[in-house]
Amino acid sequence: MMRAFGNYILSGRVQAIGAISFLTMFSLFIPPAAFLVSGVPVALVTLRKGGSLASQVVIGSLVLTQILSLLLQIQVLFPLVILVTIWLPVMISAVVLRHSQSQELMTLTAAGFAAIFVVLMYAINGDVEAWWRILLTEMLEQGFPAASSEQFKQVIEIAPPLMNAVVASSIVLSLIVTLLTARWWQSVLFNPSGFAKEFQAFSLPRQLALPSIIAMGLIFFENQVFSNIMRDLLVIILILYLFQGIAAVHRIVNSRTLSRNWLIGMYCLLAFLPQIMIIFIAWIGITDSLMNRGNPPNIEGS
């Protein structure tokens, strides 16, 4: 089914526009998966057909989604929000991956979008924690009017200091997962063994390790705003090394012909103990990156 649907999306502009628009409207019913559902087909078209055709498809999808939004009386700005927050970052990251054949450069591009979000939040709002506190208070009061004041206090005390880092990590995580899913789909269609080889060879540049260590130290800087920015940027870097660590584990399991249960165990622990496992696997990624194993193979024979 994935093959058939992928071939349909890639068979022409009209088919791609129709599929992307339909999936985007469908994503309204599954908000947590909206980034994947709406972004993966855009990434697939970009990876296979290039940025020029992908731009035409995105513009067509914007127009059709706008028409459907008006017909279904959905928020008028919905298509523009999707364009800015999903389609454009996904398309740009996919163009980088297509031309560089480097998953590492793609992940750094995704991290760049998250970093831009962090810097803009502090540049525009100043006291970002206070901004999140006001926003969360309004959302909780509108969404849960019957909730007790004690429940409100717990959420409002805990969440605001963490929200900016959480959103930044969500941006980079969503972008990378979307692009890797599209790359896997492209591989399924045109080069079935290509994705596994490319992902297992994933290796961030060694030069990134030093800025990461510096960012850790700057968290304790006396300037509160500056230290908060460093903390949020460090979370983004942590996500990059998380993928490096996952790739390293996949490579080890494959090269030593170990049981797939090792991978199942890793993903289960990531799901149930994310606070511990993300740091642990990211540390594996940092160690793996410092070994500097070289560049990944090209799978674009696709």
N, C-alpha and C positions, 0 to 999 in steps of 0.2 A: 504493500500500500504506500509506503514511504517513497519507493521508487516511482510509482505511478504518479503520485501527487507532485513529487519533485520535477519529474519530466513535464508535467502539465504546466507548472509555474514557469519553467524555462522555455516553454514552447513558443511564447510570444508576449508582446507588451500587454495586449488586452487580457490575456489569461493571467499574467502576473498582477496586473492592477486589480482584476476581479478577486483573485485569491487573497491578496494582501488586504483589500478593503473589507472583504467578508470576515477574515480572521480578526481584523482590528475591531470590528463591531462585535464579534463574538467574545472578544477579550473583556468586554464590559461585564460579562457574567462570571468571569474568573479573574478578578483584579490581581491576585498574587502572581498569576502567570502571564499577565498582559505583555510584559517585556519580551518574553520568549515567543508567545503566540504571534505577536505583531512584528517582532524584530527579526526572527529567524528567516522568514521568506525574503525579506529585504536584503539580508546579508547573503543569502544564497544567490539571488539575482546579481548582486554586486560582485561576488566572488567569481561567478561563472561568466557574466556578460560584460562586466566593467562598470566604472562609475558613470559614464555618459548615459548608457541605457538605463542604469539604475536610477539616475536623476529623473529621467522621463517617467519611469514607473512610479517613483515617489510622488511626483507632481500630479500624475493621473490619479493615484490612490488618494491624495489629499482632496482633490476635487470630488471624486466619487464618495469618499467618506463624509465630506461636508454635505453633499446632497442627501445621503442616507441619514445623517444626523438631523437635518431639517425635517425630513419626512417622518422620522421616528420621534421628533420633538426632544432630542437629546441636547445637552449643553452645546451651544453653538461653537464655543472655543475648543471643544474636545479634539477635533482633527488637528488644530494648530498645536495643542499640547503634545499630542502624539508625535507630530512632526519634529518638534524641538527636543523633546525628551527621549525619544526612541529612534525614529527613522534616521535623522541626520547623524547622531553619534554612531549608530550602527553602520550606516553607509560609509562614513569616513573611516571608521576602524576597519571595515571590510576592504576598502580601497587600499589601505596601508598593507593589509595582509596579502591581498592579491598581487601587489607590485613588489613587495619585499620578500614574499614567501617566508616570512618570519613570524611565528606566533609570539615570540618575545617582543618584537616591535609593536605588534598589535596590542598586546597586554599593556605595554607602556603608553600607547595612545589612549587606551581605555582609562588608565590611571590618570592621564593628563586631563580628561574630561572631569573626573572626580576632583582632582586638585583645583581646577578652575572653579568648580562649585564651592569648594571650601574657601578659597580666597575671596570670591565674590560675596559670600555670605558675611564674612567679617568686614569687607570693605563697605558693603551697603548698610548692614545692620549695626555694626559696632559691637554691641553687647548681644552676641548670638544666643547665649543661654537665656537671656530675658525674652528675646524674640520667640524662641521655642516655647517658653513657659506661657506666654500670652496665647500663642497659637494652640497649644495643647489644651489649655483651659477652655478656650472657646469651643474646640472640637468635642471635648468631654461633656461640656454643658449642653451642647446641641444634640450629641449622639446618645448620651446617657443621662437624661434629665432626672431620672429617679435614683441615680446612684448616690450613696451617702457621701457627706463631706469628708469623712475619714478616708474613703477610697480615693477621692480626688486628691487629697493631701499626699498620699503615698505615691501616686503616679507623678504628680507635679514636682515632688521633691527628687525623685529618682531619675526621671526621664530627661528633662531639659539639658543637663550637662553632657549627656551621651548622644543626643539626637543628631547633631551635626556629623559626628563620626559614623553613626549608624547609617545615615542617608548616603554619605560619601562612600562607605564600603558597599552599600547596596548598588550604587551606580557602577562602580568598577566590577563588582561581582556579576551583576546582570549583563553588562556589556561583554565580559569575557565568556561567560557561559553561553550567551546568545551566539557569539562568533564561533566558539568551538563547536556548538551544536550544528551551525550551518556548515562549518568545515567538514564535520563528520558526515553530514548529509551529502555534501558534494563528493566526498570520498566514496560513499555508498553507491552513488550514481555512476562515477567515472573511474575510480581507482580504489577498490575495496580495502586494500591493505595499507593505503597511503596514510590515513589519519593516525593510526596507531604508531607508525614509525615516526611521524612528524611530532606527535605529542610526547612520545617517550624521549625524544631528543631535545625537548624544551630546556633551555638554559639561559637564564637572565645574565646580563653582563656582570662581571665581577666588580666593575666600578660602582655598581649600585649599592654594594655592601657598606662602603664607607659612609655615604650620605645617610644610610639607614641608622648606622651607629651614632652619627652626629645628631640625627633627629631624636634619638632616644635620650641623649644627654641634654638637648635643648628643652625637653619637656619640663625640666626642673628650673628653667630660666625664671628670673624674678618677674618679668613682665607677663602678666596673666594671659593677655590676648595672644601674645607671641607663643607662649607655651601651649595654649589651646590649639593654635594653628598647627604647631609641630605635632601635637598628639593626633589630630585628625589626619594629617599627612602620613604619619607613621602607620595608622590603621590601613590606609590605602596600600602602602608598601607591604604590609603584612599579608594582605590578600594576594599580592603578586607572588610572594614567596610561598603562599599556600598552594598555588597552582604548580609552582616549581617542585614542591615537596610531593604533591600527588603524582606528577609526572615521574619523579624519581622512584617512587614506590612501584608504579606500573612497570617501569623499566627493569627494576630489580626482580620483580615477580616473573617477568617475561624472560629475562636473561638466565635466570636460575631455574626456570621451569617449575616454579613453586605453585602450590595450589591456589586457585582463584579465591578460595576462602579468605586469604590474606586481604584481598581487595574488598571483599564483602564486609569483612570485619572493620576495615578502615572507614568505609563509608557509613557503616552503622554507628561507629563511635563518633564520627563527625556529626551525625544527626542527633545523637542523644547526649553527647558531651562536647558541644561545639567550643565552649570557652577554653577547655583544656586542649582539645585536639587541634584546633586551628593554630595555636601557638606551637604545639609540638611538631606538627607537619610543616609549618612555616620554618621552624628551625632546621628541619631536614632539608628544606629547600635552600636555605642560606648556605648550609654546608655543601650541598650539591652544586650550587652556583659557583662557589669559591674554587671548586675543582676545575671549572671552565672546560667543559667537555667538547666544545665546538659548536658548529651551526647545525640546525636541523636539515633533513633531506627535503627535496622539492617534491610535492605531491601533485603539482599542477598538470601533470600529464593527463590528468583529469580533463 
